[in-house]
């Protein structure tokens, strides 16, 4: 377990270097004896002491320095081979050598301790940084509980126990509401839950429950804890204050990340509920407006026919019947689109797919349009352009027909003049079904919003001068149909005015037809 005291001593593997420095020093002094005076010889001993202090603990360095000074006195100071000193300056020299050696050993030991503390702090900062980056890159912070487990084990030298909540704090200690790592015992699980609920660390050195032989650290957020960690202690090692602070900092990082994730989930849920409520409100508003208006027109026309039939001319009766017919068609289309949109949004919705000819689908839509004699429709403006190389496409024929019906209906409604062109052609690995007009086009701000449900766009007059009526469902259904086929619906502004709504359906390999001999009956 990492403690402050262990950092005061250099590793044992460095001791031979310190002893070698002393050996070289003594060899140098032996060779220089008789070549230099005693003071210069003493400088060699001080130099050897300073160099050896790099690799030796301070106590060992001081003891070796004291022994070396005595040896220096024995071998080099007169009278030689005795510990007595003839001259007072020799005694002063020996004392100075001893003092300088001890000071150097103490300073080197202190500097070594400071360097090791700085290195340890740097390693812990890097540990926090790595763990923080892992949390930042994780979509689900609870998945980083394993990283916290490994970090605490590397810091404290023993495997911890972890309890990490899946969500809000339960009313009781329910293990199913949390992730447990490290296989804690019943006693340890009880301690983890207590630490979580109290939001405070306890154990030796924390000021709470110092009699325990384990330390508990809460995974703290800003207002509450979202888990807890427990580290068992051995009898001979207790984490120091710095180590406990590092462990708590690691736990707090995960606690804050868990709190942010929980807040984000709650915010997403609230936003989804608000969006759902908005959709409900918009649906009710659409129903109240778009269904009530044609119903009122039908009711008025029917009442006039019933109550004033005798006073109405044949032409007036025909106009009222036409009005009823048009309003019923409008209600039918609105109902079909609304139901289709709900069906396409349903999970697991399956299409009735088959190989279809896009030319035939487009031709059938135009034929139905031309067969109608509506007040707001001018079937003579409809044009069909088909590329003969257009291949078959695998699609739901009813849905694609409804898509084209809606696009043609929109073009007739908003384009006051010019032809309405239905174009079918292959392009860039797709079959494109486009409805193009020369109307006023769509304002830039609405080119994406008009595909959203219940977005009506800006009100514009219809060809007969009346205001257009739209529930904001038709284009949303068209986009949903295109996406259900793996394609997309695009709006493109035409170069000389008008809009082009284009359904891009992906091309698929058409299966080969069976050979004639195989297909023929026996």
C-alpha positions in Angstrom: 0.0 0.0 0.0 1.4 3.4 -0.9 2.4 5.6 2.0 4.5 8.7 2.4 7.2 7.0 4.5 8.1 4.5 1.8 9.1 7.3 -0.5 12.0 8.5 1.8 14.3 5.6 0.8 15.9 4.9 -2.5 15.4 1.4 -3.9 17.7 -1.3 -2.7 19.0 -1.9 -6.3 20.7 1.5 -6.1 22.8 0.8 -3.1 25.7 -0.9 -5.0 26.2 2.3 -6.9 26.7 4.2 -3.6 29.1 1.6 -2.3 31.0 1.7 -5.5 31.4 5.5 -5.2 33.0 5.0 -1.8 35.3 2.2 -3.1 36.5 4.5 -5.9 37.0 7.3 -3.4 39.2 5.1 -1.2 41.2 3.9 -4.1 41.8 7.5 -5.2 42.9 8.5 -1.8 45.3 5.6 -1.6 46.8 6.5 -4.9 47.1 10.2 -4.1 48.7 9.7 -0.7 52.2 11.3 -0.8 51.3 13.2 -4.0 49.0 15.8 -2.5 48.7 17.3 1.0 46.3 16.2 3.6 43.7 18.9 2.9 43.4 18.0 -0.7 43.2 14.3 0.2 40.2 15.2 2.5 38.4 16.8 -0.4 38.4 13.4 -2.2 36.6 11.9 0.8 34.0 14.6 0.8 33.5 14.2 -2.9 33.0 10.4 -2.5 30.5 11.1 0.3 28.5 13.5 -1.9 28.4 11.1 -4.9 27.5 8.1 -2.8 24.6 10.1 -1.2 22.7 10.0 -4.6 22.0 6.3 -4.2 22.1 5.6 -0.4 19.6 6.4 2.3 20.5 9.3 4.5 21.1 7.2 7.6 23.4 4.8 5.7 25.2 7.6 4.0 25.9 9.3 7.4 27.1 6.0 9.0 29.5 5.4 6.1 30.7 9.0 6.2 31.5 8.6 10.0 33.3 5.3 9.4 35.3 6.8 6.5 36.4 9.8 8.6 37.7 7.4 11.2 39.4 5.4 8.6 40.9 8.6 7.1 42.3 9.4 10.5 43.7 5.9 10.9 45.4 5.7 7.5 46.4 9.3 6.6 46.5 11.5 9.7 49.7 11.6 11.8 50.3 9.6 13.9 49.1 6.9 11.4 47.5 3.7 12.4 45.9 5.2 15.5 42.8 7.3 16.3 44.8 10.0 18.1 45.5 13.4 16.6 48.7 15.4 17.1 47.6 18.8 15.8 44.5 20.7 16.6 44.0 21.7 12.9 43.9 18.0 12.0 41.1 17.5 14.5 39.3 20.5 13.0 39.7 19.0 9.5 38.2 15.7 10.6 35.2 17.4 12.2 34.7 19.6 9.2 34.8 16.5 6.9 32.3 14.7 9.0 29.9 17.7 9.2 30.0 18.4 5.5 29.4 14.7 4.7 26.4 14.5 7.0 25.0 17.8 5.7 25.3 16.5 2.1 23.7 13.2 3.0 20.8 14.9 4.7 20.3 17.4 1.8 20.4 14.6 -0.8 17.9 12.5 1.2 15.5 15.5 1.5 15.8 16.3 -2.2 15.3 12.7 -3.1 12.1 12.6 -0.9 10.8 15.8 -2.6 11.5 14.4 -6.0 9.7 11.2 -5.2 6.7 13.1 -3.8 6.6 15.2 -6.9 6.8 12.1 -9.1 4.0 10.5 -7.1 1.8 13.5 -7.4 2.4 13.6 -11.1 1.4 10.0 -11.5 -1.8 10.6 -9.5 -2.6 13.6 -11.6 -2.2 11.5 -14.7 -4.3 8.8 -13.1 -7.1 11.3 -12.5 -6.7 12.7 -16.0 -6.9 9.2 -17.7 -10.0 8.3 -15.7 -11.6 11.6 -16.5 -11.0 11.1 -20.2 -12.5 7.6 -20.0 -15.6 9.0 -18.4 -15.8 11.9 -20.9 -15.7 9.4 -23.9 -18.2 7.0 -22.3 -21.9 7.3 -23.1 -22.8 5.3 -20.0 -20.6 6.2 -17.0 -21.6 3.1 -15.0 -19.7 1.1 -17.6 -16.5 2.7 -16.3 -17.0 1.1 -12.8 -14.4 -1.4 -13.9 -11.9 1.4 -14.7 -12.5 2.8 -11.2 -11.9 -0.7 -9.7 -8.6 -1.0 -11.5 -7.5 2.5 -10.5 -8.3 2.0 -6.8 -6.5 -1.4 -6.9 -3.4 0.2 -8.5 -3.5 3.1 -5.9 -4.1 1.1 -2.8 -2.5 -2.3 -3.7 -5.6 -4.3 -2.8 -8.8 -5.2 -4.7 -11.7 -2.9 -3.7 -15.5 -3.6 -3.6 -17.7 -1.3 -5.6 -21.5 -0.5 -5.5 -22.7 1.7 -8.4 -26.4 2.7 -8.7 -28.2 2.1 -12.0 -30.5 5.0 -11.3 -32.0 7.0 -8.4 -31.4 5.8 -4.8 -33.9 3.1 -3.9 -35.9 3.4 -0.7 -34.3 0.2 0.7 -31.0 -1.5 0.3 -31.9 -3.4 -2.9 -28.8 -5.0 -4.6 -30.7 -5.3 -7.8 -30.8 -1.5 -8.1 -27.0 -1.3 -8.2 -23.9 -2.8 -9.9 -21.7 -4.8 -7.5 -18.0 -5.4 -8.2 -15.5 -7.4 -6.2 -17.9 -9.9 -4.6 -18.5 -8.1 -1.3 -19.6 -10.0 1.8 -22.9 -9.3 3.5 -21.1 -7.1 6.1 -19.3 -5.3 3.3 -22.5 -4.7 1.3 -24.1 -3.3 4.4 -21.2 -0.9 4.8 -21.3 0.1 1.2 -25.0 1.0 1.4 -24.5 2.9 4.6 -21.6 4.9 3.0 -23.8 5.6 0.0 -26.8 6.8 2.0 -24.6 8.9 4.4 -22.5 10.3 1.6 -19.4 10.3 3.9 -16.2 8.4 4.0 -15.4 6.3 7.1 -12.7 4.1 8.4 -9.1 4.7 9.7 -7.9 8.3 9.1 -11.3 9.6 8.2 -12.5 10.6 11.7 -15.4 8.2 11.6 -15.4 4.6 12.7 -11.6 4.5 13.0 -11.9 1.0 14.5 -12.7 -0.6 11.1 -10.2 -2.5 9.1 -11.5 -1.2 5.9 -12.0 2.3 4.4 -15.3 3.3 2.7 -15.4 6.1 0.1 -18.7 7.5 -1.3 -19.2 8.2 -5.1 -20.3 11.7 -4.5 -22.2 13.9 -6.9 -23.1 17.5 -6.1 -26.0 16.8 -3.8 -26.0 13.1 -3.2 -23.9 10.0 -3.6 -24.4 7.5 -6.4 -22.4 4.6 -5.2 -19.6 3.6 -2.7 -16.2 1.9 -2.7 -14.7 -0.2 0.1 -11.0 -1.0 0.4 -9.9 -3.7 2.9 -6.8 -2.8 5.0 -4.0 -4.9 6.3 -2.6 -4.7 9.8 0.7 -3.1 8.8 -0.5 -0.5 6.2 -2.9 2.3 6.4 -3.4 4.8 3.6 -2.0 8.3 4.3 -4.0 11.4 3.9 -2.8 12.0 0.3 -3.7 8.5 -0.8 -7.2 8.8 0.8 -7.7 12.1 -1.0 -6.7 10.5 -4.3 -9.1 7.6 -3.8 -11.9 10.0 -2.9 -11.1 12.1 -6.0 -11.4 9.0 -8.2 -14.7 8.1 -6.6 -16.0 11.6 -6.9 -15.2 11.7 -10.7 -17.4 8.7 -11.3 -20.1 10.1 -8.9 -20.3 13.3 -10.8 -20.5 11.5 -14.1 -23.3 9.3 -12.8 -25.2 12.4 -11.7 -24.8 14.1 -15.1 -25.9 10.9 -16.9 -29.0 10.6 -14.6 -29.9 14.3 -15.1 -29.5 13.8 -18.8 -31.8 10.8 -18.8 -34.4 12.7 -16.8 -34.1 15.7 -19.1 -34.5 13.4 -22.2 -37.6 11.8 -20.7 -39.1 15.1 -19.8 -38.4 16.4 -23.4 -39.9 13.3 -24.9 -43.0 13.7 -22.8 -43.3 17.3 -23.8 -42.9 16.5 -27.4 -45.5 13.8 -27.1 -47.8 16.2 -25.5 -47.1 18.7 -28.3 -48.0 16.1 -30.9 -51.2 15.3 -29.1 -52.1 19.0 -28.9 -51.3 19.4 -32.6 -53.3 16.3 -33.5 -56.3 17.6 -31.5 -55.9 21.0 -33.1 -55.7 19.5 -36.6 -58.7 17.3 -36.0 -60.7 20.2 -34.6 -59.9 22.4 -37.5 -59.4 20.2 -40.6 -62.2 17.8 -39.8 -64.7 20.3 -38.5 -64.5 22.7 -41.5 -65.4 20.1 -44.3 -68.0 18.5 -42.0 -69.6 21.9 -41.6 -69.6 22.4 -45.3 -71.1 19.0 -45.9 -73.7 19.6 -43.2 -74.7 23.0 -44.7 -75.0 21.6 -48.2 -77.0 18.6 -47.1 -79.3 20.8 -45.0 -79.9 23.1 -47.9 -80.7 20.2 -50.2 -83.2 18.8 -47.7 -84.9 22.0 -46.6 -84.8 24.0 -49.9 -84.8 21.3 -52.5 -88.0 22.6 -54.1 -86.8 26.2 -54.4 -83.3 25.3 -55.7 -82.6 25.1 -59.4 -80.9 22.0 -60.9 -77.6 24.0 -61.3 -77.7 25.0 -57.6 -78.4 21.4 -56.5 -75.5 20.2 -58.6 -73.1 22.8 -57.0 -74.2 21.7 -53.6 -73.7 18.0 -54.5 -70.2 18.8 -55.9 -69.4 20.6 -52.7 -70.4 17.5 -50.7 -68.4 15.3 -53.0 -65.2 17.4 -52.7 -65.4 17.8 -49.0 -65.9 14.0 -48.6 -62.9 13.4 -50.8 -60.9 15.8 -48.7 -62.0 14.1 -45.4 -61.2 10.7 -46.9 -57.6 11.7 -47.9 -57.0 13.4 -44.5 -58.2 10.3 -42.7 -56.1 8.0 -44.9 -53.0 10.1 -44.4 -53.5 10.3 -40.6 -54.0 6.5 -40.3 -51.1 5.7 -42.6 -48.8 8.0 -40.6 -49.8 6.2 -37.4 -49.3 2.8 -39.1 -45.8 3.7 -40.4 -44.7 5.0 -37.0 -45.8 1.7 -35.3 -42.9 -0.6 -34.4 -42.5 -3.8 -36.4 -44.6 -2.4 -39.3 -44.2 -4.7 -42.4 -44.7 -3.6 -46.0 -46.4 -5.7 -48.7 -43.5 -5.7 -51.1 -43.5 -6.9 -54.7 -41.8 -6.1 -58.0 -43.7 -3.2 -59.5 -43.4 -1.1 -62.7 -42.9 2.6 -61.7 -44.4 3.6 -65.1 -47.6 1.7 -64.4 -47.9 3.2 -60.8 -47.4 6.7 -62.1 -49.8 6.2 -65.1 -52.5 4.8 -62.7 -52.3 7.9 -60.5 -52.7 10.2 -63.4 -55.5 8.1 -64.8 -57.4 8.4 -61.6 -56.8 12.1 -61.4 -58.0 12.7 -64.9 -61.1 10.6 -64.2 -62.1 13.0 -61.5 -63.9 16.2 -62.2 -63.1 18.2 -59.1 -63.6 21.9 -58.7 -60.0 22.6 -57.8 -58.4 20.1 -60.1 -57.3 20.8 -63.6 -56.4 17.4 -65.0 -55.4 18.8 -68.3 -52.3 20.3 -66.7 -51.0 16.9 -65.7 -48.1 15.5 -67.8 -46.3 12.1 -67.5 -42.7 11.7 -68.6 -41.2 8.2 -68.3 -37.7 7.0 -69.2 -38.2 3.7 -71.0 -35.1 2.3 -69.3 -36.6 2.6 -65.9 -36.4 -0.9 -64.2 -38.8 -2.6 -61.9 -38.7 -1.5 -58.3 -39.6 -3.6 -55.2 -42.1 -1.6 -53.2 -45.6 -1.5 -51.7 -47.8 -0.4 -54.6 -50.6 1.0 -52.4 -48.1 3.1 -50.4 -46.3 4.4 -53.4 -49.6 5.3 -55.1 -50.6 7.2 -52.0 -47.3 9.0 -52.0 -47.8 10.1 -55.6 -51.4 11.0 -55.0 -50.4 13.3 -52.2 -47.6 15.0 -54.2 -49.9 15.5 -57.2 -52.7 16.9 -54.9 -50.2 19.3 -53.4 -49.0 20.5 -56.8 -52.5 21.1 -58.1 -53.3 22.9 -54.8 -50.4 25.3 -54.7 -49.3 25.8 -58.4 -51.7 28.3 -59.9 -50.6 27.9 -63.5 -48.3 25.8 -65.7 -48.1 22.1 -66.2 -47.8 19.5 -63.4 -45.2 17.0 -64.5 -44.8 13.5 -63.1 -41.4 12.2 -64.0 -40.1 8.6 -63.7 -36.5 7.8 -64.4 -33.5 5.9 -63.1 -30.7 8.0 -61.6 -27.5 7.2 -59.6 -28.6 3.7 -58.5 -32.2 4.8 -57.7 -35.6 5.1 -59.3 -36.8 8.7 -59.1 -40.5 9.5 -58.9 -40.8 13.3 -59.2 -43.8 15.6 -59.2 -42.7 19.0 -60.6 -44.6 22.3 -60.9 -44.0 25.9 -61.9 -45.7 27.3 -58.9 -44.3 29.8 -56.3 -42.0 27.2 -54.8 -41.3 26.8 -51.1 -39.6 29.5 -49.0 -36.1 28.5 -47.9 -37.1 28.5 -44.2 -39.8 25.9 -44.8 -38.0 23.5 -47.1 -37.3 21.1 -44.2 -40.1 21.9 -41.9 -42.9 21.1 -44.3 -41.9 17.4 -44.0 -42.7 17.5 -40.3 -46.1 16.4 -39.2 -48.7 19.2 -38.6 -46.4 21.8 -40.2 -48.6 23.7 -42.6 -46.1 26.1 -44.1 -47.1 29.6 -45.2 -50.7 30.1 -46.3 -51.0 30.7 -50.0 -54.0 31.1 -52.3 -55.2 28.2 -54.3 -55.8 28.5 -58.0 -59.4 29.6 -57.4 -58.3 32.4 -55.1 -59.4 30.7 -51.8 -56.9 30.0 -49.0 -55.4 26.6 -49.2 -56.4 24.1 -46.6 -53.8 21.6 -45.3 -53.5 19.5 -42.1 -49.8 19.3 -42.5 -49.9 15.5 -42.7 -49.6 14.7 -46.4 -45.8 15.4 -46.9 -45.0 13.8 -43.5 -46.7 10.6 -44.8 -44.8 10.8 -48.1 -41.5 11.1 -46.3 -42.4 8.2 -44.0 -43.4 6.0 -47.0 -40.1 6.8 -48.8 -38.1 6.0 -45.7 -40.0 2.8 -45.1 -38.8 1.7 -48.5 -35.2 2.6 -47.7 -35.3 5.7 -49.8 -35.9 9.4 -49.1 -38.1 12.3 -50.2 -36.3 15.4 -51.4 -37.5 18.9 -52.2 -35.6 20.7 -55.0 -36.2 24.3 -56.1 -36.4 24.4 -59.9 -34.1 26.8 -61.8 -36.9 28.9 -63.4 -39.4 28.7 -60.6 -41.5 26.0 -59.0 -40.7 23.0 -56.9 -39.8 19.4 -57.5 -40.7 16.8 -54.9 -38.6 13.7 -55.6 -39.0 10.2 -54.1 -35.7 8.3 -54.5 -36.1 4.6 -54.1 -33.0 2.4 -54.1 -32.5 0.0 -57.0 -32.3 -3.7 -56.2 -31.3 -6.6 -58.4 -34.3 -8.0 -60.2 -34.5 -11.8 -59.8 -34.0 -13.8 -63.0 -37.2 -15.2 -64.6 -37.4 -19.0 -64.7 -36.3 -20.6 -67.9 -39.0 -21.2 -70.4 -38.6 -24.9 -70.4 -38.8 -25.0 -66.6 -41.8 -22.7 -66.5 -43.7 -24.6 -69.1 -46.2 -27.2 -67.8 -45.3 -30.8 -68.5 
